[in-house]
Each structure stands twice: as C-alpha cells, then as structure tokens.
Amino acid sequence: MDSHNDSKPIFVAGGTGYIGGRLIPKLLDAGYRVRALARAPEKLADRLWAEHPNLEIVKGNILDLDSLTRAVASCRAAFYLVHSMLPDVTDFAATDRAAARNMASAASQAGLEQIIYLGGLGESDHTLSHHLKSRTEVGNCLREGTVPVTILRAAMIIGSGSASFEILRYLVDRLPVIISPRWVSTPCQPIGVRNVLYYLVGCLEKPEMIGQTFDIGKPDITTYRELMETYAEEAGLPKRWIIPIPILTPRLSSYWIHLVTPVPASIARPLAEGLRNPVVCTENRITELLPQELFDSRKAIRLALDRIHQQQVETTWTDSGTLQPAEWSTPGDPGWAGGSAFEDTRELTLDATPAEIWPAVSSIGGDVGYYYANWLWTIRGLIDRLSGGVGLCRGRRSSAELHQGDVIDFWRVLALKRQQQLLLVAEMKLPGKATLSFKLTPLENGGTVLRQTARFLPRGLLGLLYWYLITPFHFFVFNGMIRGIATAAQKPIKSGPRKIKAPENLAG
C-alpha cells in the first residue's frame, strides 16, 4: 500500500456523519493524512481511530467561513459530505447552499487541488424533488469557486445505519402488509456503502477524475418494491404484501414512516418525495477508471444485515445530531432564567468494582431496556412519537459499545467516561430540558457507589406541571431502575437505594 504521510492532509467536512465517519478510517488505512472538521470534536474523540498519528481533528463550523478557512488551510483536497437535512433545520436547502458557498470560498483561498462531493442522482428538471434538487444545487455552489469539483451522484445507499436503509428495514420488518405510494415501482439504481467508500477514496488517485461528474450505482436497475421483496427474503421474513395507494402523498407517507420507523417525518418527507423521480445512472465511466466488484441489491442488503446482527454498525444516520449543552444540570450552577432545575438523585452501594458495574450501566436502553417498568418507557416513547418526537424506536447503534454522541432511544450521549460516568441528554418532546446521569465512585474500603440522577429544567407553567405530574412515578421507576442495574451487574447491594436531597439551587 502506498504511503501518503509526506503529502498535504486531506480535509473531510462532515466527519461526524454517516459517510464521513466511515471514510476517515478508510483514508487513514490508505496512508493519507486526514484533517477532520467537527462542530463537536468530542464526538470523534473515542473512536477506535481517533488517536491515529495521521489524524487531526479540528473544531469548526461549515457555516462559519472564518473557522472553515482556517481549518482547510494547507490541505491538498477536500471531501464535502455535509447535509443539513436534520430535524432541527427548518430550511435545509438554503442552509446547504450557504454551507457549500463557504466551502467553495475557503477551498479557493487555500488553493486546494480538488473538492470531492457525494451528491444525488436525478435529472435536473422541474419535476425533481426538493431534496434531489438541493443536492444538485450544492454541486453548483461548490463549483462557484476556483477549485475543480469531482461529483459522485448516487441514489439510495444500502448500508447498515443509513437513513434510507433504516426506512426499508423497519417497514419490511414490522409490516406484513405495506401501504406504499404509487411510485413504489419507480426505477432506481442503489449502491452498497462499501462501493461508495471505494469510489470516494479512489477519486484521490485518478487525476483524470478531477472536475468531472460520475454516476455511481449497482449494475442492474431495480424498483423500491423489488428492494422490499429482496429484503424480506434476506431477513428470512414471510412474503410481504405491497399495496400501492394513489392517494398516499409524500406528506402522508412521511407521517407513516415517522410512526413505523426511527426516521422522523422531517427527514422522511424529502426522501419520500424523491421516490417519484427515476434515479438511474446515465453513464458508467467510473467503472473503468476505478474497477471493483459492485454488489447487487441482494448482497448489499445481506452485508448490511450481517453488520447489524454482529453489532458492528460503524456509523448511523443519527450520528449527525447536535450535542446540546446542559450546563444547567451541573450541581452548583445558579438558577436559570429566573427559575430552578429539579433533581431526583438516588444511590446505592454495591460490593463490586466500577469495572464490574459499568457494562450494566453502559448497556441501558435499546433491546436491554431500562431495567424496570419497560412498559412505562414504551408508553412514554409512543406518546413522544405521536407528538412528533423521536420516540424509543431509534434504539442503539450497538449494545456492546458506546461513544459520545451516540443515540440511545430518545436520549443522546452527552458525556462519557468509561467506568466513571454516563450523561444522557433528552431529545424527546418536553416542556423543558432533561438529563439522566450515572456516576460510579469507588470506596477506599471496597465497593462502589452508583449514583443515578435525573434533572429537569422546566419551561414555563407547562414545564412545572409536567414535573409535578410525573413525580409520583419517580419512586417506582427510578428506584426500580437503579436496582435493576445492580441486578444486571450480578453483584450484591451493600446499602440502598436511598434518595439524596438535591442542592437548594437545583430543587424546586
């Protein structure tokens, strides 16, 4: 393998996203030096490759031209893998245009040799969906600078954890009868995520690809109906009945996807709108420049399912979520906005070391559940989903490992110190803000104190009412949860659980 240690670094914008989080280790394995941009560098800090000597993680924001210009300076080329189609972005197309123009400007100032952009398939005409039109606009904005842009246009990417694949997986897994839009028979040409990564890395090796646009996809054309049927076969499921309904609009489809799959309506709707557009490759020049085995849909689905079953999902579509700060939840902070945060803290002492208790703590959520009254958590997740929230169905990327920034149902990992602390911030619909934390403290005379703390910062009168309405359930749910962790750790309880009085500035 060639070494690129002496060359300028390769810049990756979107390193915390689904594709970026998989591309970075591929570039490092190929011998490249990599500079990854992240708004929250801590989300990359505990990845297996985070300490690689050829990796530099820089803090910056693609929408902040100054920080972006500093970050991209002295680089050779840049991968642009940014997409603003997130639940908290109201106008993703406008945001994406602004971000792409910043990238074009910063790359021009830095004198990069090349920008590599992963865009979307679809012919540019008035019938193109808002999402696919935005993907084309981003490519045009990147080309407004002086740096040549290589564009790879892809349809659906089949891989464990991708938003499109998760929609397919949950719809087929959960519904023996699938009500679908009438354009479920629209032709498409998806591609496996491994094939995409090979093409992306290969763009750096072929000078003749600079400034060119290439369509990438599997060899044969299929339909979304056929993908559903293939998935059912590979997953060992009975035959699914797929019924197209003409009145099922993209809006209605997105609500249905929101209820059945982990993907929220705000993301599902643009994807559903794109179903009406044929997304097929109009040329295949890249297959000659970068030959590889292109997986058909069946093999790509099989590989994705293998990754899921083996608990080896590297990245997911949820990785791009922001880390919301929760300084208000720290004991000792003053009241915020004229109010106070509420706290429920319980602790017990176990005859065990932190290392023996940590696996039970870090496995919370997902298939494991919350160790007590899981039916109540299920109801809370359903209420959240029906009210437009994320609900419980996002699950976990892996039950065996956890990283900062990972999603756990309707929580996100805000802070993580293995065998010491786990801090989760709520992403459910709430009249306020909430965190749930677990802390392990070893005792000098042996044993470990496990402290579990739920904190809530109410917003207005509704927030106060919410806290007082759920308070009666705390004794059962929170006591049961901390006892359940002890039971899962299979270690005896020396004392507790006991409730700890909250600091005056946190208690209501």
Secondary structure, 3 states (H helix, E strand, C coil): CCCECCCCCEEEECCCCCCHHHHHHHHHHCCECEEEEECCHHHCCCCCCCCCCCEEEEECCCCCHHHHHHHHCCCCEEEECCCCCCCCCCCHHHHHHHHHHHHHHHHHHHCCCEEEEEEECCCCCCCCCHHHHHHHHHHHHHCCCCCCEEEEEECCEECCCCHHHHHHHHHHHHCCEEEEEHHHHCEECCEEHHHHHHHHHHCCCCHHHCCCEEEECCCCCEEHHHHHHHHHHHCCCCCCEEEEECCCCHHHHHHHHHHHCCCCHHHHHHHHHHHHCCECCCCCCHHHHCCCCCCCHHHHHHHHHHHHHCCCCCCCHHHHCCCCCCHHHCCCCCCCCCCCCEEEEEEEEECCCHHHHHHHHHCCECCCECCCCHHHHHHHHHHHHHCCCCCCCCCECCCCCCCCCCEECCEEEEEEECCCEEEEEECCCCCEEEEEEEEEEECCCCCEEEEEEEEEEECHHHHHHHHHHHHHHHHHHHHHHHHHHHHHHCCCEEEEEEEECCCCCCCC
